[in-house]
Amino acid sequence: MTDTSGGRIGLVCDREHDVFSVVAARLRRRDIAVEFVRPGRELAPAEIDRFDLLANKKVDPASLRALYYADTHGTATWNGFLTALLGNRPIGYAALRAVGFDVPEYAFEEPDYDYVAKTMFDWHYHPDPVRGGDGDVYQRYVPAEPVDYKYYGVDDGVCRRVRVLRSTSKLHGEKAYLDTVDPDPELADRVRRLMDLVDAHTIGVDVVDADGTPYAVDVNPAMSFRNADMEDVLADSMTAALERGGLAPSLKSLDRGYVADVAD
């Protein structure tokens, strides 16, 4: 792939992804080169240095290490290391609570209440959470309607747009898209505050409704955006991140041994 005047983006994502393949095509029409990187592949520093922006669609140990290197060596990121850390569920839950979300309690040992078993990290290759069973994190089961409200926040360079998709819950059978609904203004504001907290260009929050009380049960730093109809907004967001560029100063002093421990 040849260089273009608009810059070069490395996109950690399957090339055939039904949303991000469209986003890549729209970026290329803006003279921005897009190179897909196979998820799970370790990126050497020299490869990252070739990119003007590293964008990550998959959360796994390899992408976490690549984002850390990019953030500390001058390659701009579209959702960087701090955002990706929300894939660690206790960190994600703490961040959700910090911006005002109600989050069900959780334990690291099997509790005596009804629970949903989850892995410690929400790596893309891990199994879905299940009600009961074994896990690393045991989150109290909220007796909610069998519907997930997926709050998607995207910074398009002008404003932070929030869209909400409803889908059937995986805890009650196969996931299926239902429709798009207007966001609750208070929850949308919390999504934007969460984006501010970790300097995210995009973020996803899974919300369930229990008799009128919304609970945030997970945060997603790398969403699929299927059925969201946000391809143009995502292209604008990556373009804005590319134009912003720069180093992530908050990571300069972060201990690299800590990064290795978290990613492994």
Beta strands, then each sheet from edge to edge (+ up, - down):
strand 1: 8-12
strand 2: 33-37
strand 3: 53-56
strand 4: 76-78
strand 5: 106-107
strand 6: 115-118
strand 7: 130-131
strand 8: 137-140
strand 9: 147-155
strand 10: 160-168
strand 11: 177-181
strand 12: 202-210
strand 13: 213-220
sheet 1: 2+ 1+ 3+ 4+
sheet 2: 5+ 8- 6+ 7-
sheet 3: 11+ 10- 9+ 12- 13+
end
